Amino acid sequence: MAEIISSRAKDIEPSITLSLNTKANDLKEKGEDVIGLTAGEPDFDTPEIIKKAAYEAIGSGKTKYTPAAGIAPLRKIVAEVYTGRLGIPYEMRDVVISHGAKHSIYNALYTLIDPGDEVMILSPYWTSYPEMVKLVGGVPRIVELSGETGYKLTPERLEQELGRGKPRVLLFNSPSNPSSIVYRREELEPIARILLKEGISLISDEIYEFLTFSGWEHFSPVTLVPELKDQSVVISGVSKGYAMTGWRLGFALASREVAYRMAAFQAHATGCPNSISQWAAIEAITNGAEDRERMRVEFEKRKEMFGARLEKIDSISYPEPGGGFYYLVDVSSYYEKCGVGGSAEFCEKLLEEVGLVLIPGGAFGCDSMVRFSFAAGEDDLNSALDRFESFLARHPG
C-alpha cells in the first residue's frame, strides 16, 4: 500500500488534555465511578445576557459569512476596550477575530516565523505550543524552568539563552496554563525590555487575564514597555473569563501590518469566525463584567479550599496559583513508591486504583508533575482529593 501520510502529519500528536477530558466523560457516561479534574474550561454555564445576544443575532438573520478578520462592531469594541486596558492605542484594523485564542496563536506563528526559525517556549508550557510551532515549520526551543524561580523566566536566564542564539519569537503565557503562575510587574518588565532591545517578537497569550486572585494582578508586557507593541501580538478571547469555550471566539491585537497578514492567512485557511459567536462576544465584552467577576470569586474560593487540603499532604510541592484554575503538583517523590517511571504511568495508576483522572505533566514538558483543574464543583473537588490522598496512602515511603 502506498504511503499517503505526510511526514509533517506523522510528527503531530493529539492534544492529551482534550483526549483525557473526553476519556473521563466517556467513563462517566458508561457508569464508571470516576472523577476527572482534567477540564481546561469553566464549569459554569455561559451567562444569560450573552446567550440572549446570540438568540437575537439568530432571530435577526445575522447568520451569514462575515469579513475574514471579524465584524467591524466587534473589532471596534475590542480595540476600544484594550486600548484602555493595555494603556496603548489600538484601532479596529489592528484587531483580528479568530476561532478561539488557539487559532489566534497559530495565525500569529504563521505570520511571524519562517521554516527553520526558532520559537522560545517556557516549560511548563501549554501542550499545544510546541506542536503549533512545528506545524508552521518552526523549531521549538524549550527552556526548562524550575521551582527555584517559581517556574518563571528571569532576565538572567533569558540573557543566558540568548547567548546560545537568538530565537525569532518568544511565546509567553501569564497567567499560565498549566502552572497558574502570574508574573509580577517587576519580574516582567526587564524581560520585555530585553525583547525590545534584541528585536525578538513576542506572542503574549493572555487568555486567563481576568482570572487572577487576591494579591495578584495581570500585566501585559506591552503595558509595561509600550515600545514593544510593534513587535508583539497580544492574544485573548472570551473563552475562559466568560465561560464561552465552545463558542470558539478569540482575538489578536497587533501592529497593522501583522494584523493584515494574519487576516489574509485566516481568509484562505479557515475563513471568517462564527457569526453568531461574534455578536455574543460583543455583549460579553461590553456588559459581562459582573458575571465574569462572580465566576472569578468562586474560582478563588475553590483555589483556597483546594490549596488548604494539598498543603497537608507530605512530599508534594507546587507553585501557588496566582490566576487560572489549576494546581500543577510535583508528585515525583512518589514514583518509586508507586512503581512508576513518570507522570503518564502515575496517572494511569491513579485511574486504575481510585478512579481519578488527572493530566500528566509530561504533556506540559514537566514529567515530575500532574495537573489538577479546580474548574469543578466543591463536592467533586473534595471527592477527588479524598481519592488522591487514599492513593498516596496506599504507597507509603
N, C-alpha and C positions, 0 to 999 in steps of 0.2 A: 504494500500500500504506500502511495506517495506521502511524503511528509508535508503536511499543509499548515502546521502551526509555526508561526514566526518565532525566531529566537528571542525577540523582544517580549512577546507574549509569554513565552516559557519562563521568563525571568521574574514574572509578577505573580505574587501570591494573593489570595483573597484577604480581605480585612478580617483579622481574627476577632476584633471587638464586635463586628456585626455578626460574624458566624457564631460566636459563643452566645450572644444575646438571643439569636434565633434558636440555638440549641436549647437554652434554658426555657424559652417559651414553648418549644415543641414538647419538651419533657413534661411541663406543667399541663399542657393540653391532653397528654396521654395519661394523666392522673398520677404521675410520679411525684413523690414527696421531695421536691427540690425548691431551693431558693436561689435566685440569680441576682447578684449585685453587679451586673455587667453593663447596664444601660448607660450610654453616654447622652442621655436626654432627660429633661424634667419629666416627672411622673404626673404633673398637673395637666389638666385639660387646657386647651387654648382658651383665653378669656373670651367671654361672651361678646364684648364690643367688637373684637376682631372677627369672630365668626359672623356677626351681624353684617359687618362691612363686606365680607365675602358673599353672603347671601344677596346683598344689594347689588354687588357687581354682577352676579349671575342674572339677577332679575332685570337689570338694565342693559343686558346684552354685551357686557364687557368681557367677551369670551373669545375674541379673535387674536390673531398674531399681534404682537406689539413690536416696536423697534428693537433691534437686537440688544442694545445696551439698556433697555428698560423704558418704561413710560416716563414721560417728562415730569409729571407731578411727583412721582416717587424719587427720581433723581434730584429734583429741586429740593425736596424736603430733606433728603439725606445730606446734600451739600450744605443746606442751611443749618441743620442740627449739628453736623460735625464740624462746621466752621466754628460754632460756639463751643462745642465740646472739646475740640482739639486746640482751639486758640489760633488756628491758622486758616487762611481763606481757601475755600473750595467753591467751585461753580458746578453747575449741572454737567458740563462737558467733562469734568474731572471724575465723574461717578459712573461705574458700570455695575448694573444689576445682573446677578447670575443665579444659577440653580443651587444656592447654598454657598456657605463660606468655603467648603472644599473645592467647589467649582471655581470660585474666585481665585483661590491659591493656585490651582492648576493653570488657569489663564495667565496669571502673573508669571509663573515659572516659564511658560511657553514664550511669553513676551520678553523676558529679561535675560534668558540664557540661550547659548548655542550648544550644539552637541559637543560633549567633552568638557564643558565648563563645570567647575566645582561649586556646589552649594553647601554651605556650612549648616549642619543640623546639630542641635544640642540634645544630648541624651541625659535623662529620659525624654523621648520625643513622642509625638502622636504617631501612631503606627503607619499612617498613610504618607507621611512626609518623604521618606526615602523612596518609596515606590513611585510617587508622583514625579520626583526628580528624575528617576530612571526612565519613566515613560516619555519624558520630553528630551531624552538623550543626555541629561546631565549626569554628574558624578557626585553622589552624596559623600560629604566629608563629615563623619560622625565625630563629635567632640564629647567624650565621656566625662560627665561631671559627677561629683561625689558629695556625700553628706558633709564633708569638711567645709564646703562652701554653701551648704544648704541646697545643693543641686542647682546652683546658679553660676552663670558665666561671670567671671571677674574681668576687669580691664587687663590685669596682668596675664591671665590665661589667654585672652584674645590676642594680645600682643605676641605672646609665645606662639600661638597658632599661626599668626601672620608671618612669623619668621620662617615657617615651613612652606610658605607660598600663599598668595592672596586668592581667596575664593571670589567668585563673581557676585554671589548673593549670600546673605545671612537670612535664614528662615527662623523667625523668632516668635515666641508664644508666651504671653503673660496677660492674665492668669493662665496657668499651664494645664493642659491635659497631657499626661496623666498625673502629674505631681501636685497640682493645685497650688504651686508656689506663685507668689506675686513679687515682682521686682519693686523695690522702693526707689524713690527719686534719686537718691544719692548713689544707688547701685547702677541705675540705668543710664543716667546722663553721661558719665565718662565713656561708656560703651558706644553710645550714639555719636559722641564726638570723634571717637576713633574711626567709626564707619564713615563719617563725613570726611575726615582728613584723608583716609585711604581710598575714597571713591568706591566703596563697596555698597552695592544695592541692598536694600532691606525689604523683606516681606514680613510685615508685622501682623500676626494672626491674633486678633483681639476679640474673638467671638464670645469670650466669657467676661467681657469688660464690665457688665453690670452685676456680676455675681461675686462681689467682694465682701469680706466680713469685717467686723469691728476691729479697728486698729490697722486696717489695710486700705490702700487706695490705688486704683488703677491709673497708671500713667502711660501714655503712648510716647514712644521715642521721638516722634515728630513734634510733640508738645514741648518736650524738654530742649530739643535742638531744632528749631523751626527751619533752619537752613537745610536740614536733611530731607525736607519734603520732596524735592525734585528727584531724589534717588530712592524714594520709598513708595511702597504700595501698602496701604492700611486696609486690613480685611476685617469685616464684621458682618452682622446679619441679625435676623430676628429669631433664629432657632432656639438658642439657649435662654435668653433673657425673657422671651415672651411665650415660651412653650409652644413653638411653631416648627418643630423639627421636620415633620412630614410635609410641611408647606414648601420646603426647598426654596428658600429665598435668602441669598446673601448679597453682599456688595463690596466693591473695592473703591477706594479713593486714591488717586494717583495724579501725577503730572499729566497735562493734557495729551501729550504725545503717547505716553504709555497707556492711558485710558483709551485713546483712539485705537491703538494697535490691539489691545485686549478685546475691545468690542468687535473689531474686524475679525479676529480669530474666532470669537464666540459665534459670530454670524454664520460662519461656514461650518463650525464644529457641531453646534447644538441648536443654533437659532435662539429665539427670544426665551426669556424665563416665562413661567406660568403667569398668565394674565391675571387670573383671579387672586393668586397669592400676592401679586404686586399691589393690587388695590387694598387688600387686607393689611399689608405691611405699612401702608400709609397711616392707617388707623392705629396700628401698634406703635409706630414711632411717634405719632402726634399725640395720642391720648392713652397710651398703655402704661404710663409710668406707675400708676397706683397699683395695678395688678402685678407689674414687674417687681415692685418693692415688696408686696405681700408674699410673693414666692421666694424672694431673696431672704426675707426674715425667717421663713420656715426652713429654708436650707441651712441657715446659720444655727437654728435650734437643733437640727439633726446633726450638724457637724459637732456641736458641743457635746451632745449625748453620745455620739459615736466615739469621739475622742476620749471622753471620760472612761469609757469601757476599755478602749485599746491601751490606755496608759497603765492599766493594771496587769497587762499581760507581759510576762518576763520575756526577755531575749528577742524582742522585736524593736524596730525603730522606724521612724517615718518623719518626713518634713511636715511642719504644721501647715495645714491648708489656709491660704490667705484668700482664695477665691475658687470658683468652680464647685464641683460636688464630688471630689474624690479623696480617698486616702491611698497613698502609694506606700506600701508597708514592706520593709525588708524582713523576710522570713528565712533567710539563708541559713541561720543558725539551726534551723530545724531540718534541713535537707538530709543530713547524715542520720539523724534520729528517725526520719520517715523512710529512709532507704531510697531517696530520690536524688537525681543528679542536677535538677534545675527547676525553674518555675513552672514549666509545662507539666512535668511529671507531678509536681506538688499539687497543681490544680486538678489534675486527673484523679489523684488520690483523695483530695477533698471531696470531689463529686462522688466517687465510688463509696467512700466510707460514711459521709454525713450529708450528702445531697446538697452541697453548697457549690455554686458556680461563680468563680472569680476569673479575672483576666490575668494570665501570666505576664510577668514583667518583661520576659524575653521579647514580646511583641513591641515593647517600647525601648528596646536597647538596654534594659537593666534586668538581667536574668536573676538577680538576687531578690527580686521584689514581686509583689502581686498588687493588683489594683482593686480596691473596693469602691463602688459607687454608692453614695448615700442619697441618690435620687430615687428613693423608695419610701413607703410608709414606715412609721415608727415600729409597728409590730413586726414587719418583715426585717427591719434593721436589727432589732433585738433578737429575733429568731436566728438570723444569720450569724450574729456574734455568739449566740449560745452554741451553735454548731461549730463555729471556728474554735472556740475555747475547748469544746469537747474533743475535737480532732487533735488539738495540740496536747491535751491531757492524755490522749492515747499513746503519744510518742514522747514520753519524758526523756530528759537527758541522762 
